[in-house]
Amino acid sequence: MRSELDELHALADAVLLPSFEGPTLPDLWFERLSSGLGGITLFATNVGTPEQVRELTARIHEANPDAVIAVDEEGGDVTRLQWAHGSSYPGNLALGRVNDVGLTRQLGEAIGADLARAGIDLNLAPSVDVNCEPDNPVIGVRSFGADPGQVSAHAAAWIAGHQARGVAACAKHFPGHGATTTDSHHDLPRLEVEREVLEPRELAPFRAAVAAGVRAVMTAHIVVSAVDAAAPVTLSRPALIGLLRGELGFDGLIVSDALDMAAIAATYGMPQGAVRALAAGVDALCLGPGASPAQVEGARTAIVEALRDGVLPVVRLAEASRRLRDLARWSARMRRPSTGPDEVAGLAAARRAITVSGTPVGPMPGPPLVVELDGRPNMAAGERLTRGLGDLLSALLPGTLVRRVGIHQDGTDLGHHLLADAAGRALVIVVRELHREPRVARVVDELRTARPDAIVVETGFPGPDSRHDAEHPDAEPGSLTWRGARVFTFGSAPVCLRAAAEVLAQRGR
């Protein structure tokens, strides 16, 4: 017979979604799952072959059939199941560029089918943030775009397709992370806008997601002054109970963003962050890949103490754990797997998104020099090993020369050396969100001054100087802010880069 303390530990465990290192389930977590742990969040370190992932998820469900297995599988730049070689699907910004909601539903369903095959219950996607701030360091290509109406339509389509395969979707990051210039992985952002701005811009896609039947919503670790100026949304009852549950009418699972992120961990501490999130209305605590077993234990201990002290009502955790169980049982009933990734549909979508502006891209006289100027990575993408554009172009144009340059590399005479390598060759410069990378921009300016025929390939969120180019690809070169050829991929997933390589090589389209 379990003691009162055992019962409280079980209540606390039932709302946790911890992570672990490696491809096999540690005995510790098997035992905790058997005793009622709410679930597990998988990351790249847990993923090997498809067979290994299915064995892992089966082992988790063996320990606890009601456990929720969650993963971040957005497509595009953020993938866990395909981290080793990159996603088979373009991400949200590419889909927003194509602006075909039928296509968006198709790819949402394809990703859902892949996750169903892997034994996943909950996908922590899609991002339905309206990325109206070009300097946003963490959303960017993960958003369907800067127009709330377009984001709303594509969010609803993606969710409907995805959940048709029996894997729950999770609209994030409530109530919208797209207008911030601070990354919540590193600090606590604040969004200082009036409710009159928030309602038609940030909140519109979440209303659409709720109307589409989304089964989960993830909170943002940001302070939204128009809703609650004193606490980040993850810890805010006015935001979660008043706004999300009350005004938007959402009755599904509320999931926290990872509590190991600095916005919470460095500001409140993970243990108190966990308690405050549950008190505010969060149902499932995603603790993040950086949370060690000792830190997970610290969070559980804090929750148990809050239950014993009456800070957290038992009924609050009972309600939260019920929502987790309901989601797990729904997914177990409804899961409809695929036989494998729909790579044909993914590449076709990426090809439709490619936009060329300025001087037309014509046949190259021979194998080019491809200069890949790496900028700062998106923290949400995590680890990934993908071939760059240069590698993909080399397969189409043998003899292509590739030079990769990191943002922190000493720029002394860098342009001079690259121009020497480019002698007698076409020059292709690959960048990511050039408007946010002054050091990279200086190198690009130097190269383009000497080689105005250079082709610049932008693989991230287009900056304000390029918005005209991206939206009016057929305009006369003389009318464009940027003179010269530019290729926009709207993401750096392999399918996006392959589509760009085909354009450059004049192949396959």
N, C-alpha and C positions, 0 to 999 in steps of 0.2 A: 504494500500500500504506500502510495507516494505521500511525502510530508507536504506541509504547506509551502515550504521553501522550494521543494521540487516542483510543485504546481506553478509557482511564480517563475521559476526558471523556464518551465515549458511555455508559459505565456509569452515570456520575453523572446525565447527562441523562435516562436511561431511567426514573428514578424520580421525576421532577419533574412537577408539575402547576401551572405558572405561569399568570398571567393577563395581560391587556393591556387598554388603553383603546381604546374605539371599536368600530364595527360591522364593520370589515374586518380581516383577518389581516395583521399587519405582515410585511414581508419577512424580518425577523430570525427570527420564530417559524416562518415557512414553512421557512426553511433549517434551523433547529434540528429541526423535526419531521421533515424529510426525512432528517436524520442520526440520528434515533432518539429524539427527545424523547418522554417518556412520555405526555404529553397536555396538555390545557388545561382550566382551570376558567373557565367563563363567569359573568359577573355582569351586572347591569342595564345597565351602560354598553355592553355588547356587543349588546344586544337592541333591534331596531327592529320591523320587520314580520315576520310568520311566514316570508315568502318570503326576506327578508334573512337570518334565522337559519338557514334550510335551506341557503342559499348559503354561509354562513360555515362551518357544520359540514361541508358537502361539501368545501370548500376545505381544511379541517384534515385530513379523512380522505384527500383526494387526496395531501397531503404525506406522510402516514403512516397507512396503513390500520389499523395496530395502535395508533394513538393513542387514549387514553381521553378522551372529552369529558365533563366533569362539570359539574353545576350544582346549586344549592340550590333545589329546587322542592317545598317542604313542603305547599303549599296554605295557605289561611288568610292569616296575617299575613306569611309569608315566601314570596315569589315572585320569580323573576327573569324568566321569560318573559312574565309579565303585570304587570310592575312599574308600567307607565304608568297602568293603570286598576285594578289589584288582581286578586286571584285569583278565578277562577270557582267555587272550591270553598271550603267552610268548612275550618278547620284541625282539628288533632287534638282540642283540648279540646271543640269542638262535637260531634265524632263520639263522644267519650267520654261526653258528656252524653246523646246519643241512645241510646248503648249497644246498637247493632245491628251485630254484627260483619259481617253480610252487606252492610250499607250501607257500612261501612268498607272492605271488600274492593272493592266497586263503585267507590268514589271513588279508592282506591289504583290500581285498574286504569285509571280514566279519566285520572289524572295520568300514569301510565306510557305510555298510548297517545298522549297529547299530546307527551310527550318523544320517543317513538319517531318521531313525525311530524317533529319538529324535528331529528332526527339525533343525539340525546343517547345516550350509552352508560351513564352512571352518574349516578344522582340521589343527592345527599348528604342523604337523608331515608329513613325518618322519624326524628324524635326519639322515642326510647323511654324517655326520662327519666321517672321517677316524681316529679311535682312536689308533694312533700309539704311544701314550705316556701313559704307564701304570700308571703313577702318576696323570693322568688327574682327577680332583676332581668332574667334573660335567657331562661328557659325558659317559664314561665307557660302561655299558651294554646297553645304548641307541643307540650305534653304531652297524652297521652290522659287524664290525671287523676292523682289522689293515691293510688289503690288499685293495688297491684302486680299483682293478678290481672287487673283490668280492662285495665291498660296492656299486660300480656302478651298477652291475647287479641286486642286491637285491633292491636297491633304485628304479630303473626303474620298476621292477616287482611290488613292493608294491604300487607305485604311480598309475600304470595302473589298478590294482585291485581296489584300493580305489576309484578312480575317475569314474570307471565304475558304481558306485552306486550314482553318482551325488553329491558327497561331495568333494569339492576342497581339494587337498593335498598341503602341503607347505614344500618344501625342506629347511632344516635348518642345521647349522647356517652358512650362507654364509660369507666368502669363506672357512670355515672349522675351527672348534673349537677343533678338536681332538688332536692336538699336543701341547696344552697349559697345564701349570701346575697351572694356576690361575683361579679361578671361577669368572666369570664376575658378579655374584650376589653380590660379595664382593669387587671387585677391577677391574682395567682395565688391562686385559692381553695384552701382546705383543707377536707376532709371528715373530721371527727374522730368516727367511729362505730366500734363494734366489728364484727368480722366476723359476729357473730350477727345484727346489724341489717342489714348490707350484703347478706348472702346472700338473705334472703327479700324484701328491698325493692328495692334498686338492681339486683341481678344477675338477678332473676327475668325481667324483660322481655328481657334479652340472651340468656338461655338459650332463651326462646321464639323469639326471632329466629333463633338458630342452628338450632334444630329446624325452623323454617319454611324453611330453606335460604337465608337472606340471603347475598348474594354479597360484601358489604363491611361493615366496621364502622369507625366513626370514633372516634378517641381523644378524651378530654377533657383539656384543659390544667388539671387539678386534682390536688392531692396527696391521696391517699386513704390515711390513716395505717395502716389495717388491712391494706393491701396493700404499700405502700412509703412509709415516712414521709420518705424522703430526696429523692424526685424526683416531678415530675408524671407522670401516667400516660403521656402521650405519649413521655416519655423513660425509662420504667421497664420494664426487662426482666422483673422479677417480675410486673408487671401484664399485659404483652402476651404473653410466652412462657409464664410460669408459670400465669397465670389464664385469659387469653382462649384461647390455643392449647391449653394443657395441660388445665386443669380443664373449660372449656366446650367444648373440642373443635372450635374454629373453624379452618377451613383456607382461608378465602377471603382477600380483599384487606383489609389493614389500612391505613386512610387517616388521616393526621394532620388534626386541625383546623388552621385557617390559622396558619401560623408567624409571620405579621406581628402576631398578637394580643399584647398586652402581657404576658400570662402567660408567654410564651416569649421574645418579642423583647426585652422590657425586663429580663428576668431572666437569660437565658442568651445572648441575641443570636441572630439568625436563622442565621448560619453554623454555630455550635456546636450550636444547637438542631436543625438539619437532620442533622448527623452523629450526635448522640446519639439522635435519634429512629430513624434507620436501624439503629443498633447495638442499640437496644432491641427492634426487631422491626417497626417501621413499614415498609410496602412502598411507599407513595405519599405524597409530600410535597405537600400543598396549601399553597402559599406565601401565598395571600391577595391581595385586590385592592390592598393597600397596598404590595406588594413591587414595586419598580421593576426594570427590566432589570439595573441595576447590582447591586441586592441579590440578584437571582436568580443573577447571575454570582458574587457573593460566596459564596453557598451552594454552588454547584457547585465553586468552587475549594476550599472547605473539605472537601467530600466527596472530591475528587481527592487532596488532601493526606493525608486519613485513609486512603485506599486505598493510597497509596504508603508510608505509615508503618506499615501493617499494623493500624491501629486499627480499620478496617473491612475485614473479609475480602471478597475479590472474590466469593466464593460467596454471601455475604449479599445483595449487589446483584443478582447473577444470579437468585437466587430471587425477589427482590422484583419485578424487571422481568418475570419469567415470569408472575407473578400478574396484573400489569397487562395483558400481552398476552392472557392467557387470558380475562380479563373482556371486553376489546375484541372478541375473536373470537366469544365467546358472544353478545354483544349484536348483532354484525353478522349472525349466523345467525338470531337469534330475534326481531328487532325486528318488531313488529306495530303500525303507526301507526293513529291515528284520522283522521277528516276535520276535526276541530276540537273545542274544549272542549265538554264535556257540561254546558252551563249549566243545563239543566232539572234534571238530577240534583243539581247543586251547590246550586241554590236550594231544591229540595225538602228536602235535608238540613239546610240552614240554618234553614228554617222549623220543622223538627222539633226543633231544638235550643233555640229561643227559650223562655225561661222567664219567666213573670210572677209576681211575689209581692206580698203585701200587698194594698192596695186594688186592686180590679179596674180595668183600663184601659177606660174607657167611651168612647163617641163624644165627640169634642171639640166645643165650641160654635162653633169657628171655627179659622182658621189659628193655630197656636201660635207662641210664641217658642222657638227651639231654641238653647240655650247650650252650645257645645262647649268644654269645659275641657280643653285639651291638657296631658298629662303628659309625662314623659320617654319618648322612643322606645326600642323594643327594638333594640339594636345589630345583632342578627342580621337584622332585616328589611331594612336597607339603604334605598336611595332608593326612594320610590314616590309616585305621584301618584294619589290616589283621591278620589272625592267623599265628603264626610262625610254623616252621618245627616241633617243639616239639608237638604242638597241633595236627597237622596232623598225626604225627606218633602215638600219643596216641590213635587216632581213629582206627588205624590198629593193634597196640600192646597195649591193655589196661594194665594199670599199669606203663606205661612209666613215668618217673620222669623228670620234666622240670625245669631248672634253667636259668633265664635271668639275665645277668650281663651287665650293661651299661659301656661304655668306661671310664667314669669319676668316676666310683665307686672305692673306696679305695682298692687297690690290696693286702693289708697286709693279709697274710695267706689265700688269696683267693683260690689259687691252692690247698692248704692243705684241706680246707673245701670242695671243689668240689670233690677232690679225695676220701674223706671220704664218700660223698654221692654216689660215683660211685662204692663203694665196692660191689663186687658180681654182678655187672651189666656191660653190654657192655657200652662203652662211645662214644658218638657222640658229636663233637664240631662243632658248626655252626658259621661261620665267614663271613665277607663281606670285600673283598679287603684287605686281611691280610697284604699284602706287604706295604700298606699305614697306618697301624695302629700299631706302635711299642709297645704300652702298651698292646694291645690285643695279639700281637705276643709273648710277654714275658709270658703271662699266658698260651698260647698254648704250648710253649716250655716246660714249667714246667709240664703241664699235660701229654704231649707226652713222656717226659723223664721217668715219672713214669708209663705211660700206653702206650707203643709203639703200642698196638693193637687198640688205639683210631682211630676212623674214623673222618676225618675232611671234612666238607661240605662247599665249597666255593660258596657263592651266588652272588658274584659280578664279576667284570672284573678280570680275572686271572692275577697275577703278573708275572714279568719276571722269577722268580724262578719256576713258575708252568707252563709256556708256553709249555715246553717239555711234561709234564704230559698230558695237555689238548689236545695236538696235536697227541700224541702217546699213546692212552689209552691201547693198547695191548702189550706194551713193557714189558720186564722182569722187575720185581721190582728192581733188583740189578742195572739196568741201569738208573734208574730214579734219578733225583736230590733230590726229596722228597721220603723218604722211608716210607712206610705205606700206608694205604688206603686213597684216596681222591676222593670226589665226587664233580663234577662241575655242577652247575645248570644254569649258565650264566644268572642269574637274580633272583629276589626275589618275583616275582609275585606268587600268590597262586598256579597256575597251575605248576610252576617250582618246588615249594616246595613239592607239592603233588607227583609229579613225583619222586623226591628224596626220599620221604617217602616210596614210593612203592619199590624202589630199596633196601632201608635199611631193609624193612620188608619182602622183597622177595615176593611181592604181585603184581598182576594186570598188569604184563608186558608180 
